[in-house]
Amino acid sequence: MTNLIKSIILIAAWLSATATEAHQPNISSVMLIEQESGTWTVQFNAGILGFQYAVEEEHGKGSYSTVEKFNQLLLAHLRENMEILINSEKVELTKGIVKLGHAATVIFELSEAPEELNQVFVKNEAFKAINNSQSIFSIVKQGLDRDQFILSSENDFQTEVIINNNQILMAESSVNDDNWILIATTFIALLAGLSFVSRKINLYRSPVYHTIKE
Protein backbone atom coordinates (compact mmCIF):
# COMPACT_ATOMS: atom_id res chain seq x y z
CA MET A 1 0.00 0.00 0.00
CA THR A 2 1.38 3.40 -0.96
CA ASN A 3 2.14 6.10 1.57
CA LEU A 4 -0.52 8.30 -0.05
CA ILE A 5 -3.24 5.71 0.53
CA LYS A 6 -2.04 5.19 4.10
CA SER A 7 -2.17 8.93 4.69
CA ILE A 8 -5.71 9.14 3.35
CA ILE A 9 -6.79 6.27 5.59
CA LEU A 10 -5.12 7.87 8.63
CA ILE A 11 -6.89 11.18 8.00
CA ALA A 12 -10.24 9.45 7.53
CA ALA A 13 -9.70 7.39 10.66
CA TRP A 14 -8.68 10.42 12.71
CA LEU A 15 -11.69 12.49 11.61
CA SER A 16 -14.16 9.70 12.25
CA ALA A 17 -12.66 8.24 15.44
CA THR A 18 -14.60 10.41 17.88
CA ALA A 19 -17.96 9.72 16.25
CA THR A 20 -17.19 6.03 15.88
CA GLU A 21 -16.05 5.52 19.46
CA ALA A 22 -19.12 7.34 20.76
CA HIS A 23 -21.49 4.76 19.27
CA GLN A 24 -19.34 1.63 19.12
CA PRO A 25 -18.42 0.39 22.63
CA ASN A 26 -16.00 -2.20 21.22
CA ILE A 27 -13.88 0.46 19.46
CA SER A 28 -11.35 2.50 21.43
CA SER A 29 -7.95 4.10 21.04
CA VAL A 30 -4.94 4.65 23.26
CA MET A 31 -2.15 7.10 22.49
CA LEU A 32 1.27 7.60 24.03
CA ILE A 33 1.88 11.32 23.67
CA GLU A 34 5.01 13.40 24.20
CA GLN A 35 4.20 16.87 25.53
CA GLU A 36 6.12 20.03 24.65
CA SER A 37 7.70 19.94 28.11
CA GLY A 38 9.21 16.53 27.34
CA THR A 39 6.87 14.68 29.67
CA TRP A 40 4.69 11.82 28.47
CA THR A 41 0.99 11.11 28.84
CA VAL A 42 -1.31 8.25 27.92
CA GLN A 43 -4.69 9.12 26.44
CA PHE A 44 -7.65 6.71 26.26
CA ASN A 45 -10.53 7.50 23.91
CA ALA A 46 -13.78 5.53 23.91
CA GLY A 47 -17.53 5.98 23.96
CA ILE A 48 -19.21 6.38 27.33
CA LEU A 49 -20.86 2.98 26.80
CA GLY A 50 -17.45 1.34 26.44
CA PHE A 51 -16.14 2.88 29.66
CA GLN A 52 -19.39 2.01 31.46
CA TYR A 53 -19.28 -1.59 30.33
CA ALA A 54 -15.66 -1.98 31.40
CA VAL A 55 -16.36 -0.62 34.88
CA GLU A 56 -19.62 -2.52 35.38
CA GLU A 57 -18.16 -5.79 34.14
CA GLU A 58 -15.49 -5.62 36.83
CA HIS A 59 -17.36 -3.97 39.70
CA GLY A 60 -21.04 -4.58 38.93
CA LYS A 61 -23.85 -2.31 37.74
CA GLY A 62 -24.58 -1.08 41.23
CA SER A 63 -20.99 -0.17 41.97
CA TYR A 64 -21.49 3.57 41.53
CA SER A 65 -24.30 6.05 42.09
CA THR A 66 -22.46 9.32 41.47
CA VAL A 67 -20.25 10.74 38.77
CA GLU A 68 -17.34 10.99 41.19
CA LYS A 69 -17.55 7.32 42.15
CA PHE A 70 -17.77 6.22 38.52
CA ASN A 71 -14.69 8.22 37.65
CA GLN A 72 -12.74 6.84 40.59
CA LEU A 73 -13.57 3.29 39.52
CA LEU A 74 -12.71 4.10 35.90
CA LEU A 75 -9.30 5.56 36.77
CA ALA A 76 -8.48 2.55 38.95
CA HIS A 77 -9.66 0.13 36.25
CA LEU A 78 -7.47 1.70 33.58
CA ARG A 79 -4.43 1.81 35.85
CA GLU A 80 -4.83 -1.86 36.73
CA ASN A 81 -5.33 -3.04 33.15
CA MET A 82 -2.77 -0.98 31.25
CA GLU A 83 0.88 -2.03 31.13
CA ILE A 84 3.57 0.09 29.50
CA LEU A 85 7.30 -0.57 29.22
CA ILE A 86 9.49 2.12 27.72
CA ASN A 87 13.05 1.09 26.90
CA SER A 88 12.35 -2.13 28.86
CA GLU A 89 11.48 -0.12 32.00
CA LYS A 90 7.96 -0.29 33.41
CA VAL A 91 6.25 3.08 33.81
CA GLU A 92 3.22 3.81 35.96
CA LEU A 93 0.06 5.74 35.19
CA THR A 94 -0.08 8.47 37.81
CA LYS A 95 -2.33 11.54 37.91
CA GLY A 96 -5.47 11.00 35.87
CA ILE A 97 -7.95 13.40 34.27
CA VAL A 98 -11.39 12.21 33.12
CA LYS A 99 -13.49 14.06 30.57
CA LEU A 100 -16.80 12.29 30.04
CA GLY A 101 -19.34 12.79 27.32
CA HIS A 102 -20.86 10.56 24.65
CA ALA A 103 -17.27 10.36 23.41
CA ALA A 104 -15.00 10.28 26.45
CA THR A 105 -11.32 10.85 27.13
CA VAL A 106 -9.07 9.82 30.02
CA ILE A 107 -5.52 11.18 30.28
CA PHE A 108 -2.79 9.93 32.60
CA GLU A 109 0.62 11.34 33.31
CA LEU A 110 3.47 8.82 33.30
CA SER A 111 5.74 8.28 36.26
CA GLU A 112 8.89 8.73 34.17
CA ALA A 113 9.77 10.74 31.10
CA PRO A 114 12.36 8.96 28.94
CA GLU A 115 14.98 11.17 27.35
CA GLU A 116 15.09 8.91 24.32
CA LEU A 117 12.40 6.60 22.97
CA ASN A 118 13.87 3.33 21.69
CA GLN A 119 11.38 0.61 22.52
CA VAL A 120 7.75 0.53 23.64
CA PHE A 121 5.71 -2.41 24.86
CA VAL A 122 2.03 -1.84 25.58
CA LYS A 123 -0.71 -4.14 26.84
CA ASN A 124 -4.23 -2.78 27.22
CA GLU A 125 -6.77 -5.17 28.72
CA ALA A 126 -9.13 -2.45 29.92
CA PHE A 127 -11.77 -3.35 27.33
CA LYS A 128 -11.11 -7.06 26.88
CA ALA A 129 -14.48 -8.03 28.39
CA ILE A 130 -16.26 -6.30 25.50
CA ASN A 131 -17.07 -8.63 22.62
CA ASN A 132 -14.81 -8.07 19.59
CA SER A 133 -12.92 -5.32 21.40
CA GLN A 134 -10.36 -3.49 19.27
CA SER A 135 -8.13 -0.68 20.48
CA ILE A 136 -5.98 1.35 18.12
CA PHE A 137 -2.58 2.19 19.63
CA SER A 138 -0.33 4.96 18.35
CA ILE A 139 2.63 7.06 19.48
CA VAL A 140 2.51 10.84 19.08
CA LYS A 141 5.99 12.35 19.04
CA GLN A 142 7.36 15.17 16.96
CA GLY A 143 9.19 13.78 13.95
CA LEU A 144 8.04 10.21 14.51
CA ASP A 145 6.04 8.39 11.84
CA ARG A 146 2.39 8.10 12.90
CA ASP A 147 1.76 4.37 12.56
CA GLN A 148 -1.15 2.61 14.21
CA PHE A 149 -1.43 -0.87 15.71
CA ILE A 150 -4.53 -2.86 16.57
CA LEU A 151 -4.75 -4.40 20.03
CA SER A 152 -7.26 -7.23 20.12
CA SER A 153 -7.76 -10.76 21.40
CA GLU A 154 -5.76 -12.01 18.42
CA ASN A 155 -2.56 -10.53 19.89
CA ASP A 156 -3.58 -10.65 23.57
CA PHE A 157 -4.21 -6.90 23.45
CA GLN A 158 -0.50 -6.17 23.29
CA THR A 159 2.18 -5.03 20.88
CA GLU A 160 5.84 -4.01 20.91
CA VAL A 161 7.55 -1.49 18.67
CA ILE A 162 11.18 -0.50 18.22
CA ILE A 163 12.03 3.04 17.17
CA ASN A 164 15.20 4.11 15.39
CA ASN A 165 15.85 7.39 13.59
CA ASN A 166 12.24 8.44 14.23
CA GLN A 167 10.92 5.41 12.38
CA ILE A 168 9.11 2.37 13.71
CA LEU A 169 11.25 -0.45 12.40
CA MET A 170 9.48 -3.47 13.84
CA ALA A 171 6.20 -4.36 15.49
CA GLU A 172 5.31 -7.82 16.68
CA SER A 173 1.66 -7.27 15.78
CA SER A 174 1.84 -4.41 13.33
CA VAL A 175 -0.88 -3.27 10.99
CA ASN A 176 -0.01 -4.76 7.61
CA ASP A 177 -1.59 -3.82 4.28
CA ASP A 178 -4.54 -6.15 4.80
CA ASN A 179 -5.15 -4.57 8.20
CA TRP A 180 -5.07 -1.11 6.68
CA ILE A 181 -7.74 -2.12 4.19
CA LEU A 182 -9.79 -3.60 7.03
CA ILE A 183 -9.46 -0.39 9.05
CA ALA A 184 -10.47 1.74 6.07
CA THR A 185 -13.55 -0.31 5.20
CA THR A 186 -14.53 -0.57 8.86
CA PHE A 187 -14.46 3.18 9.39
CA ILE A 188 -16.36 3.81 6.16
CA ALA A 189 -19.02 1.29 7.16
CA LEU A 190 -19.26 2.74 10.65
CA LEU A 191 -19.62 6.26 9.30
CA ALA A 192 -22.43 5.13 7.05
CA GLY A 193 -24.07 3.33 9.93
CA LEU A 194 -23.96 6.37 12.20
CA SER A 195 -26.81 7.96 10.25
CA PHE A 196 -29.04 5.09 11.35
CA VAL A 197 -28.07 5.22 15.02
CA SER A 198 -31.03 6.15 17.15
CA ARG A 199 -30.74 9.47 18.92
CA LYS A 200 -33.28 8.33 21.45
CA ILE A 201 -30.84 6.16 23.40
CA ASN A 202 -31.08 7.30 26.98
CA LEU A 203 -27.57 8.05 28.17
CA TYR A 204 -28.53 10.51 30.83
CA ARG A 205 -28.27 7.90 33.54
CA SER A 206 -24.57 7.79 32.67
CA PRO A 207 -22.02 10.17 34.22
CA VAL A 208 -21.49 12.56 31.31
CA TYR A 209 -20.07 15.99 30.60
CA HIS A 210 -17.94 16.01 33.71
CA THR A 211 -14.27 16.32 34.50
CA ILE A 212 -12.54 14.89 37.54
CA LYS A 213 -8.88 14.78 38.50
CA GLU A 214 -7.19 12.25 40.74
C-alpha positions as CSV (number, residue, x, y, z in Angstrom):
1,M,0.0,0.0,0.0
2,T,1.4,3.4,-1.0
3,N,2.1,6.1,1.6
4,L,-0.5,8.3,-0.1
5,I,-3.2,5.7,0.5
6,K,-2.0,5.2,4.1
7,S,-2.2,8.9,4.7
8,I,-5.7,9.1,3.3
9,I,-6.8,6.3,5.6
10,L,-5.1,7.9,8.6
11,I,-6.9,11.2,8.0
12,A,-10.2,9.4,7.5
13,A,-9.7,7.4,10.7
14,W,-8.7,10.4,12.7
15,L,-11.7,12.5,11.6
16,S,-14.2,9.7,12.2
17,A,-12.7,8.2,15.4
18,T,-14.6,10.4,17.9
19,A,-18.0,9.7,16.3
20,T,-17.2,6.0,15.9
21,E,-16.1,5.5,19.5
22,A,-19.1,7.3,20.8
23,H,-21.5,4.8,19.3
24,Q,-19.3,1.6,19.1
25,P,-18.4,0.4,22.6
26,N,-16.0,-2.2,21.2
27,I,-13.9,0.5,19.5
28,S,-11.3,2.5,21.4
29,S,-8.0,4.1,21.0
30,V,-4.9,4.7,23.3
31,M,-2.2,7.1,22.5
32,L,1.3,7.6,24.0
33,I,1.9,11.3,23.7
34,E,5.0,13.4,24.2
35,Q,4.2,16.9,25.5
36,E,6.1,20.0,24.7
37,S,7.7,19.9,28.1
38,G,9.2,16.5,27.3
39,T,6.9,14.7,29.7
40,W,4.7,11.8,28.5
41,T,1.0,11.1,28.8
42,V,-1.3,8.2,27.9
43,Q,-4.7,9.1,26.4
44,F,-7.6,6.7,26.3
45,N,-10.5,7.5,23.9
46,A,-13.8,5.5,23.9
47,G,-17.5,6.0,24.0
48,I,-19.2,6.4,27.3
49,L,-20.9,3.0,26.8
50,G,-17.4,1.3,26.4
51,F,-16.1,2.9,29.7
52,Q,-19.4,2.0,31.5
53,Y,-19.3,-1.6,30.3
54,A,-15.7,-2.0,31.4
55,V,-16.4,-0.6,34.9
56,E,-19.6,-2.5,35.4
57,E,-18.2,-5.8,34.1
58,E,-15.5,-5.6,36.8
59,H,-17.4,-4.0,39.7
60,G,-21.0,-4.6,38.9
61,K,-23.9,-2.3,37.7
62,G,-24.6,-1.1,41.2
63,S,-21.0,-0.2,42.0
64,Y,-21.5,3.6,41.5
65,S,-24.3,6.0,42.1
66,T,-22.5,9.3,41.5
67,V,-20.2,10.7,38.8
68,E,-17.3,11.0,41.2
69,K,-17.6,7.3,42.2
70,F,-17.8,6.2,38.5
71,N,-14.7,8.2,37.6
72,Q,-12.7,6.8,40.6
73,L,-13.6,3.3,39.5
74,L,-12.7,4.1,35.9
75,L,-9.3,5.6,36.8
76,A,-8.5,2.5,39.0
77,H,-9.7,0.1,36.3
78,L,-7.5,1.7,33.6
79,R,-4.4,1.8,35.8
80,E,-4.8,-1.9,36.7
81,N,-5.3,-3.0,33.1
82,M,-2.8,-1.0,31.2
83,E,0.9,-2.0,31.1
84,I,3.6,0.1,29.5
85,L,7.3,-0.6,29.2
86,I,9.5,2.1,27.7
87,N,13.0,1.1,26.9
88,S,12.3,-2.1,28.9
89,E,11.5,-0.1,32.0
90,K,8.0,-0.3,33.4
91,V,6.2,3.1,33.8
92,E,3.2,3.8,36.0
93,L,0.1,5.7,35.2
94,T,-0.1,8.5,37.8
95,K,-2.3,11.5,37.9
96,G,-5.5,11.0,35.9
97,I,-8.0,13.4,34.3
98,V,-11.4,12.2,33.1
99,K,-13.5,14.1,30.6
100,L,-16.8,12.3,30.0
101,G,-19.3,12.8,27.3
102,H,-20.9,10.6,24.7
103,A,-17.3,10.4,23.4
104,A,-15.0,10.3,26.5
105,T,-11.3,10.8,27.1
106,V,-9.1,9.8,30.0
107,I,-5.5,11.2,30.3
108,F,-2.8,9.9,32.6
109,E,0.6,11.3,33.3
110,L,3.5,8.8,33.3
111,S,5.7,8.3,36.3
112,E,8.9,8.7,34.2
113,A,9.8,10.7,31.1
114,P,12.4,9.0,28.9
115,E,15.0,11.2,27.4
116,E,15.1,8.9,24.3
117,L,12.4,6.6,23.0
118,N,13.9,3.3,21.7
119,Q,11.4,0.6,22.5
120,V,7.8,0.5,23.6
121,F,5.7,-2.4,24.9
122,V,2.0,-1.8,25.6
123,K,-0.7,-4.1,26.8
124,N,-4.2,-2.8,27.2
125,E,-6.8,-5.2,28.7
126,A,-9.1,-2.5,29.9
127,F,-11.8,-3.3,27.3
128,K,-11.1,-7.1,26.9
129,A,-14.5,-8.0,28.4
130,I,-16.3,-6.3,25.5
131,N,-17.1,-8.6,22.6
132,N,-14.8,-8.1,19.6
133,S,-12.9,-5.3,21.4
134,Q,-10.4,-3.5,19.3
135,S,-8.1,-0.7,20.5
136,I,-6.0,1.4,18.1
137,F,-2.6,2.2,19.6
138,S,-0.3,5.0,18.4
139,I,2.6,7.1,19.5
140,V,2.5,10.8,19.1
141,K,6.0,12.3,19.0
142,Q,7.4,15.2,17.0
143,G,9.2,13.8,13.9
144,L,8.0,10.2,14.5
145,D,6.0,8.4,11.8
146,R,2.4,8.1,12.9
147,D,1.8,4.4,12.6
148,Q,-1.2,2.6,14.2
149,F,-1.4,-0.9,15.7
150,I,-4.5,-2.9,16.6
151,L,-4.7,-4.4,20.0
152,S,-7.3,-7.2,20.1
153,S,-7.8,-10.8,21.4
154,E,-5.8,-12.0,18.4
155,N,-2.6,-10.5,19.9
156,D,-3.6,-10.7,23.6
157,F,-4.2,-6.9,23.5
158,Q,-0.5,-6.2,23.3
159,T,2.2,-5.0,20.9
160,E,5.8,-4.0,20.9
161,V,7.5,-1.5,18.7
162,I,11.2,-0.5,18.2
163,I,12.0,3.0,17.2
164,N,15.2,4.1,15.4
165,N,15.8,7.4,13.6
166,N,12.2,8.4,14.2
167,Q,10.9,5.4,12.4
168,I,9.1,2.4,13.7
169,L,11.2,-0.5,12.4
170,M,9.5,-3.5,13.8
171,A,6.2,-4.4,15.5
172,E,5.3,-7.8,16.7
173,S,1.7,-7.3,15.8
174,S,1.8,-4.4,13.3
175,V,-0.9,-3.3,11.0
176,N,0.0,-4.8,7.6
177,D,-1.6,-3.8,4.3
178,D,-4.5,-6.2,4.8
179,N,-5.1,-4.6,8.2
180,W,-5.1,-1.1,6.7
181,I,-7.7,-2.1,4.2
182,L,-9.8,-3.6,7.0
183,I,-9.5,-0.4,9.1
184,A,-10.5,1.7,6.1
185,T,-13.5,-0.3,5.2
186,T,-14.5,-0.6,8.9
187,F,-14.5,3.2,9.4
188,I,-16.4,3.8,6.2
189,A,-19.0,1.3,7.2
190,L,-19.3,2.7,10.6
191,L,-19.6,6.3,9.3
192,A,-22.4,5.1,7.0
193,G,-24.1,3.3,9.9
194,L,-24.0,6.4,12.2
195,S,-26.8,8.0,10.2
196,F,-29.0,5.1,11.3
197,V,-28.1,5.2,15.0
198,S,-31.0,6.1,17.2
199,R,-30.7,9.5,18.9
200,K,-33.3,8.3,21.4
201,I,-30.8,6.2,23.4
202,N,-31.1,7.3,27.0
203,L,-27.6,8.0,28.2
204,Y,-28.5,10.5,30.8
205,R,-28.3,7.9,33.5
206,S,-24.6,7.8,32.7
207,P,-22.0,10.2,34.2
208,V,-21.5,12.6,31.3
209,Y,-20.1,16.0,30.6
210,H,-17.9,16.0,33.7
211,T,-14.3,16.3,34.5
212,I,-12.5,14.9,37.5
213,K,-8.9,14.8,38.5
214,E,-7.2,12.2,40.7
